[in-house]
Amino acid sequence: MKRLQLLGVAVFLCSSVVLAGAQREELLSQSVQTTLQRSISDRAEPRLIFDNPAQAEAWLSEMSERLKKRVPDEFVRRKLLTAIHYEATRAGLDPQLVLGLIHVESGFNRYAVSVVGARGLMQVMPFWQRSIGSPEHNLFDINTGLRYGCTILRHYLDIENGDYFRALGRYNGSLGKAEYPNLVYGAWKNWYDWSPAAEQRVAQR
């Protein structure tokens, strides 16, 4: 993830306020709008996508332990993590990066609302319902909010040709500024970084 610089832990921990997303409404081409609408309308049941069940359980158990203080209920926590992993993987995003984004955006509060009206875990702006979804969609719903958030971040990443620094800036409405991308990267690396080697060791037991 070039251009992202890891902030010190102390700086990150001092950022207790929700840096709610403020995506800017933009005119979408018909083809892009159709692609995003198709992504939002696909309502497949979330599931972990790994090469084998042992890898899936290793990841889920490790992330569940890391998220315990923020989401105390184990059933809710594992269900949330399954949905995050599915939606992120489906969108071609790193699930741990998405965990870092949620950590910064809402602190895993599914009912978070920002001063500019962004809603839910990934702090999605309501205008997206009008442009790529439906006004009836509930952005506070875990699966719906994640589906929107991951679809939007993937869209920004495509616009920026894979540049996460700029894509995250677009997501937060702060394109070109380093603070928000650095905070997301810091949350990812300090809290949710996960080594595939650890999965392999568990799978070999």
Secondary structure as UniProt FT lines:
FT   TURN            2..3
FT   HELIX           9..13
FT   HELIX           30..41
FT   HELIX           53..66
FT   TURN            67..70
FT   HELIX           74..90
FT   TURN            91..92
FT   HELIX           95..105
FT   TURN            106..108
FT   TURN            110..111
FT   TURN            115..116
FT   TURN            120..123
FT   HELIX           127..132
FT   TURN            135..136
FT   TURN            139..140
FT   HELIX           142..159
FT   TURN            160..162
FT   HELIX           164..172
FT   TURN            175..176
FT   HELIX           179..187
FT   HELIX           188..192
FT   HELIX           196..203
//
